[in-house]
Amino acid sequence: MTDSALDSNKDEPLRNDIRLLGRLLGDTVRDQEGAAIFDIVEQVRQTAVRFARDGDPASRDELAALLDPLPRDTTQAVVRAFSYFLQLANIAEDEHHIRRRRAHDLAGSPPREGSLVFALDALASAKVSPEALADFFAHALVAPVLTAHPTEVQRQSLIRNHREIARLLDRRERQQLTPEEAADNELALANAILTLWQSRMLRPVRLKVIDEVKNGISYFKETFFSELPRLYIQATEQLQKRYPEKVWALPPFFRVGSWIGGDRDGNPFVTADILNEALRLQSAATLNHYLDEIHELGAELPLSDLLVKVTPELLALAEHSTDHSPQRSDEPYRRALSGIYARLAATARALDHVDPVRHEIGHAEPYATPAELRGELKVLTNSLKLNGSARLAGGRLRRLLRAVQVFGFHLAPIDLRQNSEVHARSVAALLAAAGRCPDYEALPENERIALQTAEIASPRPLYSPWLDYDEETRGELAIFFAARELRAKYGEAALPNCIISKTDGVSDLLELALLLKEAGLLRPGAEPRLDVNIIPLFETIEDLQKSAAIMDQLFAIPGYRQLVAGRGDEHEVMLGYSDSNKDGGFLTSGWELYKAEILLADTFARHGVRLRLFHGRGGSVGRGGGPSYHAILAQPAGAVSGQIRLTEQGEVISTKYGTPDTGRRNLEVLLAATLEASLTDHENKVEPAGQFHGVMDDLSLRAFNAYRGLVYETPGFTTYFRQSTVVSEIASLNIGSRPASRKASERIEDLRAIPWVFSWAQCRLMLPGWYGFGSAVDGYLAANPDGLATLQRMLKSWPFFQSLLSNMDMVLAKTDLAIASRYAELVADNELRERIFSRIVGEWQLTRRHLLAILERDDFLADNPMLKRSLQLRAPYMDPLNHLQVELLKRHRGGDTDERVARGIHITINGIAAGLRNSG
């Protein structure tokens, strides 16, 4: 049997699930909309399948003849049917991946790439010592950071519905159902799909920041509360099994962070009040989780001291409990847990003004810190372990102990982020009001640095409550004052980081330092103290190129270097993938990021500072996305070193962390990749990667010129982009609280990277993920006739180049020029349309030819048959949505004010995004 046949057999359960869900959706459409609408949907589906399979122009014309004359209400029903099918296909695929992983593990097959066992095996093969592993964990930090960047088009109510469908599919897979149980399961699936059909797909109003905060918290409730402690336990047990001579007590090195409620860059709706409420909601969710777990532990530990011994510490904890019921007089664990519950309930009231659903027994004092709570839980653990009940300490109690250590009373550390220009204006206002400098922003960089250095070292504050400041400055100061108070309330881990967007000079970091000083978060003196991390974010190609020099100059300032020493000689730098891609194109962005990491690592090493990189990756390849495992292993040697943070954005959050199974897998992948990247020379194991840097410099320059030549230097390109994509309509889609552009401007420079990439994805061109590569390779091969062999060697031996081409392979496979040509027809100027679209098509053909030659393949995704089949399955359901989107855009832009037209456009955006999955 061939490999493809084997894969086909393995995919049979997936096909069965999709057939089942498709049939139930069809039944729902027939029942709810009538047989006539169902027949139209089915006719469109069959025609689209023929078009996707054969590429026959006649099928395309037939599809147009079916779709173009549809009445508006019928159009909406067709759009909804195809959109919901794509959502259901996503659920079935996710469940299939879980099924395949379980089958792999149950069969005792070799460890999967990306698993913790695989990583530890790789470290053992590389002769990494247990001492080196212990040092890794002592200094490690692995932190996915959730952001509210608006590419998640699904409402939370629909996501909950998706989880229910996933649960029902999972039950069909894992349990042998009787005929009656199977019928009940199918009925429940049909009801869930009916609920989906009768639910509004779109939000009626734009999300508020607090809505985004609540959405972020839902992933902790669904996944992180349960799966992050399990990951710690798995890692500990794996290490203990391999190296029994050591006692492995892992510190809380793996945390999930958040920007939601603290990211002010371009979002005027994030204020001090919002930050306060975000942390209150996070804390309330955390304490409610602990209360629920304590309640369950009470049911699990009815142990009687008539039958088991207990430690004096546990007995004391039980005696001090508020629970004096004679029914539990011989149950010290339950009485101790009642006391802990009462203290937690008091903590929830004191911190968050929340009453628990289950009221406590008696009054108790709140916990001052999470460490106090953890100390009392340890009393239970120690007593169980010392008195023959160690197994009872290894389940829920063990997970709760780890949860308290990781989540504290604050849940997730929130990063504060603001644009450097805003910081500069706020500092200028403070200096002017204090009579220190009348026009700070007019100063050259060296004078700014000198002035800031002096002010940071001075104990005299600039701010006075008796002086008047502009609204922006008042808002900025309020954030920092609130941060100081919230850190005192919820703990220092609640707000550990401040990020400066668009950093392009040393003064940008010093301005933030001065604002922190004014809020009491930086204290000058002989041994100055900085309470939070100052993190520059380098975003454009030019800023990436300057990043190491800026940090070198910064560390040379004695006062700042003292602040870094007080932070444990560690400093974080954030690298912007999305904006660098929009600025310089996919290939140049990737290469400049890579080079910046090398130079930063060298600079930090010279100054004796540990570098932590924060990767601002988006969901799509055009925004730095792609598989996390290979992306981490593709970092240059020495750039990870046990510490990594990376953003998780938009629809990627629900895809990766929407269910416990997928969430656990993705958390494990991050840990495994960080271990391998930190402790093995993955980059140079075949041959030295440095020998290829000159080739990449050559390719990058050529790609940069091709990309900039199209996007920024071609007359009329902005008009072409805005007319041939849904960028304007995306701006009115209620998927996030933040505006689509930084400024009221039509310029691409001012457009955020998210709508830039999202728009190209909708018209199936994916231009930010590939444009320029074809011209780069074409020029390189013209100058180097034997260059193809070099590029093939690079692919085989260099993880960076492998990751780059793998991501491009995926993006090109999702590109459809026939569909894109329909969007080009939206451009009013015929000459402009032909001139730019023909140029894009030519670059695509060049890119395809050269990529496949380097890969030595005949078609895209040759080494990823599962994804290839997935895209083939989805195409017939996305194509009608694209066709209808174009027709609705024509009507809308032609002056049709019927709200069903605008709603139809937004529903097609939703459906196409679901079909593409990592769309923006």
Secondary structure as UniProt FT lines:
FT   HELIX           3..10
FT   HELIX           12..33
FT   HELIX           35..54
FT   HELIX           57..67
FT   TURN            68..69
FT   HELIX           72..106
FT   TURN            107..108
FT   TURN            113..114
FT   HELIX           116..125
FT   TURN            126..127
FT   HELIX           130..139
FT   STRAND          141..146
FT   HELIX           156..174
FT   HELIX           179..197
FT   HELIX           209..219
FT   HELIX           220..224
FT   HELIX           225..242
FT   TURN            244..245
FT   STRAND          257..258
FT   TURN            260..262
FT   TURN            265..266
FT   TURN            268..269
FT   HELIX           272..300
FT   TURN            305..307
FT   HELIX           312..319
FT   HELIX           326..328
FT   TURN            329..330
FT   HELIX           332..352
FT   HELIX           370..386
FT   TURN            387..388
FT   HELIX           390..393
FT   HELIX           396..407
FT   TURN            408..410
FT   STRAND          414..419
FT   HELIX           420..433
FT   TURN            434..435
FT   TURN            438..439
FT   HELIX           440..442
FT   HELIX           445..457
FT   TURN            465..466
FT   HELIX           471..490
FT   HELIX           492..494
FT   STRAND          497..501
FT   HELIX           506..518
FT   TURN            519..520
FT   STRAND          522..523
FT   STRAND          529..530
FT   STRAND          533..538
FT   HELIX           541..555
FT   HELIX           558..566
FT   TURN            567..568
FT   STRAND          570..576
FT   HELIX           577..584
FT   HELIX           586..607
FT   STRAND          610..616
FT   HELIX           621..623
FT   HELIX           628..633
FT   TURN            637..638
FT   TURN            641..642
FT   STRAND          643..648
FT   HELIX           651..657
FT   HELIX           660..679
FT   TURN            683..684
FT   HELIX           689..692
FT   HELIX           693..711
FT   TURN            712..713
FT   TURN            715..716
FT   HELIX           717..724
FT   HELIX           727..731
FT   HELIX           748..750
FT   HELIX           753..762
FT   TURN            763..764
FT   HELIX           767..769
FT   TURN            770..772
FT   HELIX           773..783
FT   TURN            785..786
FT   HELIX           787..797
FT   HELIX           799..814
FT   HELIX           817..824
FT   TURN            825..826
FT   HELIX           830..855
FT   TURN            860..863
FT   HELIX           865..893
FT   TURN            894..895
FT   HELIX           899..916
//
